[in-house]
Amino acid sequence: MGAVKEVLESTGMDFSYAYEDLVFLDHNAFLLQFAEKESEVLIHVNVDAKQDALALDIALLQERASEQNLVFLQGTTVQIV
């Protein structure tokens, strides 16, 4: 969790809640899930997220994740309520 938290903080994002393998962010555009491989994190996108801003956020996360030897991968589409 420490490296993921550093990635989030470096992008100006923060998480509001972590539960088992899920990380819920302060905004609801997407959530993160730890994958089986320790260096991989899945990005699950909210169906209601604004796509233009979302693409920029994901690109920034992926860039910063690589600096921490992590890989942020596209997950599924979810509905976050």
C-alpha positions as CSV (number, residue, x, y, z in Angstrom):
1,M,0.0,0.0,0.0
2,G,2.9,2.4,0.7
3,A,4.1,2.6,-2.9
4,V,0.6,3.1,-4.2
5,K,0.0,5.8,-1.7
6,E,3.1,7.6,-2.8
7,V,2.0,7.3,-6.4
8,L,-1.4,8.8,-5.5
9,E,0.1,11.6,-3.5
10,S,2.6,12.5,-6.3
11,T,-0.4,13.0,-8.6
12,G,-2.4,15.1,-6.1
13,M,-4.9,12.3,-5.5
14,D,-5.6,10.7,-2.2
15,F,-7.5,7.6,-1.1
16,S,-10.5,7.7,1.2
17,Y,-10.7,4.1,2.1
18,A,-8.9,0.8,1.6
19,Y,-10.6,-2.6,2.1
20,E,-8.8,-5.9,1.5
21,D,-7.4,-5.5,-2.1
22,L,-9.4,-2.4,-3.0
23,V,-8.5,1.2,-2.7
24,F,-11.2,3.8,-3.0
25,L,-10.1,7.3,-4.0
26,D,-11.5,10.6,-2.8
27,H,-13.2,11.0,-6.1
28,N,-15.3,8.3,-7.6
29,A,-13.9,8.3,-11.2
30,F,-12.2,5.0,-10.5
31,L,-10.9,2.6,-7.9
32,L,-7.8,0.6,-7.6
33,Q,-7.4,-3.1,-6.9
34,F,-4.1,-4.9,-6.1
35,A,-3.5,-7.7,-8.6
36,E,-2.0,-11.1,-7.9
37,K,1.4,-10.0,-9.1
38,E,2.7,-7.6,-6.4
39,S,3.9,-4.9,-8.8
40,E,0.5,-4.7,-10.6
41,V,-2.5,-2.6,-9.8
42,L,-5.8,-2.7,-11.7
43,I,-7.7,0.5,-12.4
44,H,-11.5,-0.1,-12.5
45,V,-13.3,2.9,-14.1
46,N,-16.6,4.2,-12.9
47,V,-19.2,4.1,-15.7
48,D,-20.2,7.7,-14.8
49,A,-16.7,9.1,-15.0
50,K,-15.9,12.0,-17.3
51,Q,-13.8,10.3,-20.0
52,D,-11.7,13.3,-21.0
53,A,-10.4,14.0,-17.5
54,L,-10.2,10.3,-16.7
55,A,-7.7,9.6,-19.5
56,L,-5.4,12.3,-18.2
57,D,-5.6,11.0,-14.6
58,I,-4.9,7.4,-15.7
59,A,-1.9,8.4,-17.9
60,L,-0.4,10.4,-15.0
61,L,-0.9,7.5,-12.6
62,Q,0.7,5.1,-15.0
63,E,3.7,7.4,-15.5
64,R,4.2,7.9,-11.7
65,A,3.6,4.2,-11.0
66,S,6.5,3.3,-13.3
67,E,8.8,5.5,-11.1
68,Q,7.9,3.2,-8.2
69,N,8.4,0.0,-10.2
70,L,4.6,-0.5,-10.4
71,V,2.3,-1.1,-13.3
72,F,-1.2,0.3,-13.3
73,L,-3.3,-1.7,-15.7
74,Q,-6.8,-1.2,-17.2
75,G,-9.3,-3.2,-15.2
76,T,-13.1,-3.3,-15.8
77,T,-15.9,-0.8,-15.8
78,V,-17.8,-0.6,-12.5
79,Q,-20.7,1.4,-11.1
80,I,-19.7,3.1,-7.9
81,V,-22.6,4.4,-5.8
